[in-house]
Amino acid sequence: MKWYELDKKYIVNYMLLSMLSLIYIFPIVLINLYFKDDLGWSLRGSIGLKGDGRPLGEYLVLALCGGNPVTDTAPLPLILSVLFLSYTLILYAKTNLDFIPSPCALLTVLLFIITNPFALECLSYRYGSLVILAALAIPFLMFSIPGTVSKWKSFVYPSLLSIALMSLYQPALGMCLVLFIVGVFFVLFQEKKVNYIHEGLRIAGIGFGAIAYKLVIANHYVDQSDWRYTASQTLELKPGSIIAIFQNIFAACNYVREFLSEAALWYQVVLVLVIVLTMLLTVVWYCQKSEKKGWRRVIDILFLLLSPVCVLVSSFLPLMILRQQTLKLRIFIAFGGFLLYLGILLLYFVKKHPAFIRPLMLLLILCNLYHYTYVYSYGNAVNNHNEYAKYIAYHVVNDLETINADGEFTRVSFIGEMPRSQRTQMFCDKYPMTGALLPQYFTNDGWIGGAYVLHYLQDGLTLEEGTDADRQTVGSGESVMANSLYSCYVNADKIIIVFHDSTVSD
């Protein structure tokens, strides 16, 4: 059997993992949302991933849509990406996690990759979910290549896959570092022969692919004329950059802490228990069973204590070398690797202590259970937000077309933010950082928020930023139409929509 094929046992595991993953994404599939960039893509039939240095992502979307202009194939991209990710996870388990005999235990730890709460934004993209999750799946494919393949394949395959990953979604590179540390754990603790030449060629191939992408693809595709070029710049090689990197790491860790502080108290307790028990029990059980002495014993213990921290940092480390840091949930897409690693440590050492299996498994299952309840809460909040946005959009578009019945207006601006429904606001108050993911509709951006209202307009109105003259008109003039949510003003050939909960400044 070839290394990329699954036998009957792993086919069953693949089907079970796929089913559990599809149940997880079901609320996102159900709401059928146009999320941020999806608005502009679906309206104009074009995308801009090449300009982001992600040409393979653009080709992937175009292939699924049958070429330009892109058509809406949702939720197929998300479903296909989950099926592919599940396949690579099972393939990785077949190569590396054969010490986990229980399908329940195996599926529990593998689920952490898809149920990563930081990945909610990545899953929400109507088109981009396929691109992002395909990038996340590639590291598991890289580390599924066995040591029995030829030396040239051990280098070439990871090189090509590394280039593909970087050409899809660069933050997923953190998962390569996570799986590298997992591989170091296997080298130190598993009692089987390790092909060090193969492992060295794999790591060299990944590094070569990343460098080749940076020197060739990024320089060729990244748009040099806008914010994308600035966002792609890395820190210079100088002493001050080391301090900047550590500052970025501390800021990212604090961001993770703030996000987790919004979670339910029982989940925080369970997660802390999993982390503490992992670090404590693995060291105790290692000391009880290991016959290693001296420095090797010290090195192993230090690794067990420090590796979870290294995995956590590694999950987002590649982005910490960027000059501009914008902390968003989606850049922590590899955070699930941290939970996966904790599960692997526990299951590896608990196999000789069967009395602990059930309570430890219960803790891991409870973590996943919270992730499921969290995504369903998020899905319902987004759905309510979307329904309320439609309600407002219908009224706004009706008023715009009424005011512009004679076609004398060519421009429109929005001032302020669309109000939220009470249910949506309750969710945002409970989970502020996740609530920030809810799309901000009715902006003056023709590709993101503003594109929402353009989906319903027949007239060729152009979105424009508000000007001082517009604000003066709003401050001194009378509205031509008004309701309890917003007022409509006119200034020359522009219609101005002002939401009542906004503050109009000079």
Residue pairs with C-beta under 8 A, 6 or more apart in sequence:
1 7
3 95
3 144
3 145
3 146
3 148
3 149
4 91
4 144
6 14
6 87
6 90
6 91
6 94
10 90
10 91
10 93
10 94
12 103
13 90
13 93
13 103
13 106
13 107
14 86
14 87
14 90
16 103
16 107
17 86
17 89
17 90
17 107
17 110
17 111
18 82
18 83
18 86
20 107
20 111
21 82
21 85
21 86
21 111
21 114
22 79
22 82
23 372
24 111
24 114
24 115
24 371
24 372
24 375
25 78
25 79
25 82
25 114
25 123
25 375
26 379
27 375
27 376
27 378
27 379
27 380
27 383
28 75
28 78
28 123
28 124
28 375
28 379
28 382
29 75
29 78
29 79
30 379
30 383
31 379
31 382
31 383
31 386
32 74
32 75
33 124
33 126
33 382
33 383
33 386
33 439
34 42
34 126
34 439
34 452
34 455
35 124
35 125
35 126
35 439
36 125
36 439
36 448
37 47
37 125
37 127
37 128
37 447
37 448
38 125
38 126
38 127
38 128
39 439
39 447
39 448
39 449
39 451
39 452
39 455
40 446
40 447
40 448
40 451
41 47
41 70
41 126
41 127
42 70
42 72
42 126
42 455
43 451
43 454
43 455
44 69
45 68
45 69
45 70
45 71
46 68
46 69
46 70
47 58
47 61
47 62
47 70
47 127
48 58
49 55
49 57
49 58
49 61
49 131
50 58
50 221
51 221
51 222
51 223
51 226
51 228
52 221
52 222
52 223
52 228
53 166
53 167
53 170
53 217
53 218
53 221
53 222
53 228
53 232
54 131
54 167
54 168
54 169
54 170
54 221
55 167
55 217
55 221
56 164
56 167
56 168
57 128
57 131
57 135
57 167
57 168
57 169
60 130
60 131
60 134
60 168
61 70
61 77
61 127
61 128
61 130
61 131
62 68
62 70
64 73
64 76
64 77
64 80
64 130
65 71
65 73
70 127
72 126
74 126
74 127
75 126
77 126
77 127
77 129
77 130
78 123
78 126
78 129
78 130
78 133
80 130
81 129
81 130
81 132
81 133
81 134
81 137
82 114
82 133
84 133
84 134
84 137
85 113
85 114
85 133
85 134
85 136
85 137
85 140
86 114
87 137
88 137
88 138
88 140
88 141
88 144
89 110
89 113
89 137
89 140
90 110
91 140
91 141
91 144
92 140
92 141
92 143
92 144
92 179
93 100
93 106
93 110
94 144
95 143
95 144
95 145
95 146
96 143
96 144
96 182
96 183
96 186
97 106
97 109
97 344
99 190
99 347
99 348
99 351
100 106
100 109
100 347
101 351
104 361
105 347
105 357
105 361
108 343
108 361
108 364
108 365
108 368
109 339
109 340
109 343
109 344
109 347
109 364
110 340
111 368
112 336
112 339
112 340
112 343
112 367
112 368
112 371
113 136
113 336
113 337
113 340
114 336
115 336
115 368
115 371
115 372
115 375
116 332
116 333
116 335
116 336
116 339
116 371
117 259
117 263
117 335
117 371
117 374
117 375
118 256
118 259
118 329
118 330
118 332
118 333
118 335
118 336
119 329
119 330
119 332
119 333
119 335
119 336
120 329
120 375
120 378
120 434
120 437
121 328
121 329
121 330
121 437
122 128
122 129
122 132
122 133
122 136
122 330
122 333
123 129
123 133
123 375
124 382
124 437
125 132
131 168
131 169
132 168
132 169
132 172
132 330
132 333
134 168
135 164
135 165
135 168
135 169
135 170
135 172
136 169
136 172
136 175
136 333
136 334
138 161
138 162
138 164
138 165
138 168
138 172
139 165
139 172
139 173
139 175
139 176
139 178
139 179
140 175
140 179
141 161
142 157
142 158
142 161
142 162
142 176
142 179
142 202
142 206
143 179
143 182
143 183
143 202
145 153
145 154
145 157
145 158
145 202
147 154
147 194
147 195
147 198
147 199
149 157
149 198
151 197
151 198
151 201
154 197
154 198
154 201
154 202
154 205
155 201
155 202
155 204
155 205
155 208
156 205
157 205
158 201
158 202
158 203
158 205
158 206
158 209
159 205
159 206
159 208
159 209
159 212
160 209
161 206
161 209
162 176
162 205
162 206
162 207
162 208
162 209
162 210
162 213
163 209
163 210
163 212
163 213
163 217
165 172
165 173
165 176
165 209
166 173
166 209
166 210
166 213
166 214
166 217
166 218
167 213
167 217
169 333
170 318
170 319
171 316
171 318
171 319
171 330
171 331
171 332
171 333
171 334
172 333
172 334
173 210
173 318
174 314
174 315
174 316
174 317
174 318
174 319
174 333
174 334
174 337
175 315
175 333
175 334
175 337
176 206
177 314
177 315
177 317
177 318
178 311
178 314
178 315
178 334
178 337
178 338
178 340
178 341
179 337
180 203
180 314
181 307
181 310
181 311
181 314
181 341
182 311
182 340
182 341
182 344
183 199
184 303
184 307
185 303
185 307
185 341
185 344
185 345
185 348
186 194
187 194
187 199
188 299
188 300
188 303
189 286
189 300
189 348
218 232
222 228
222 229
222 232
223 229
230 323
230 324
231 322
231 324
231 326
232 322
233 322
233 323
233 324
234 321
234 322
234 323
235 241
235 244
235 245
235 321
235 322
235 323
241 321
245 320
245 321
248 320
248 322
248 325
249 313
249 317
249 320
251 325
251 327
252 316
252 320
252 327
252 332
253 312
253 313
255 327
255 332
256 312
256 332
256 335
258 433
259 329
259 433
259 434
260 268
260 271
261 268
262 430
262 431
262 432
262 433
262 434
263 271
263 370
263 374
264 370
266 366
266 370
267 366
267 367
267 370
270 363
270 366
270 367
270 370
271 367
273 363
274 342
274 346
274 363
274 364
274 367
275 308
275 342
277 346
277 360
277 363
278 308
278 342
278 345
278 346
279 304
279 305
279 308
281 346
281 349
281 350
281 356
282 304
282 345
282 346
282 349
283 301
283 304
283 305
285 349
285 350
285 352
285 353
286 300
286 301
286 304
286 349
287 301
289 352
290 297
290 300
292 300
304 345
307 341
308 338
308 341
308 342
308 345
311 337
311 338
311 341
312 335
312 338
314 334
314 337
315 332
315 334
315 335
315 337
315 338
316 331
316 332
316 334
316 335
319 325
319 331
329 433
329 434
329 437
339 367
343 364
346 360
346 364
350 356
350 357
350 360
377 427
377 431
378 427
378 431
378 434
378 437
381 423
381 424
381 427
381 428
381 435
381 438
382 437
382 438
384 421
384 423
384 424
385 420
385 421
385 424
385 438
385 439
386 439
388 420
388 421
388 424
389 418
389 439
389 441
389 442
389 452
392 418
392 419
392 441
392 442
392 485
392 486
393 441
393 442
393 452
393 453
393 455
393 456
394 456
395 483
395 485
396 442
396 453
396 486
396 497
397 453
397 456
397 457
399 481
399 488
400 412
400 453
400 457
400 459
400 461
400 488
400 495
400 497
401 457
401 458
401 459
402 481
403 409
403 480
403 481
403 488
403 490
403 495
404 459
404 461
404 495
407 459
408 493
409 461
409 490
409 493
409 494
409 495
410 460
410 461
410 462
410 493
410 494
411 461
411 462
411 463
411 464
411 493
411 494
411 495
412 461
412 462
412 463
412 464
412 494
412 495
412 496
412 497
413 444
413 463
413 464
413 465
413 466
413 467
413 470
413 494
413 495
413 496
413 497
414 442
414 443
414 444
414 450
414 466
414 496
414 497
414 498
414 499
415 466
415 470
415 471
415 474
415 496
415 497
415 498
415 499
415 502
415 504
416 486
416 498
416 499
416 500
416 501
416 502
416 503
416 504
417 440
417 442
417 499
417 501
417 502
418 440
418 441
418 442
418 499
419 485
419 499
419 500
419 501
420 428
420 438
424 435
424 438
427 434
427 435
428 435
428 436
428 438
429 435
439 448
439 449
439 452
440 448
440 449
441 449
441 452
441 453
442 449
442 450
442 452
442 453
442 497
442 499
443 449
443 450
444 450
444 463
444 464
444 465
444 466
445 451
445 463
446 454
446 462
446 463
450 463
454 461
454 463
461 495
464 494
466 496
468 506
469 491
470 489
470 491
470 494
470 496
471 504
471 505
471 506
472 506
473 489
473 490
473 491
473 496
474 487
474 489
474 496
474 498
474 504
475 504
475 506
477 489
477 491
479 487
479 488
479 489
479 498
480 488
480 489
480 490
481 487
481 488
482 488
484 500
485 499
485 500
486 497
486 498
486 499
486 500
487 497
487 498
487 500
488 495
488 496
488 497
488 498
489 495
489 496
489 498
490 496
498 504
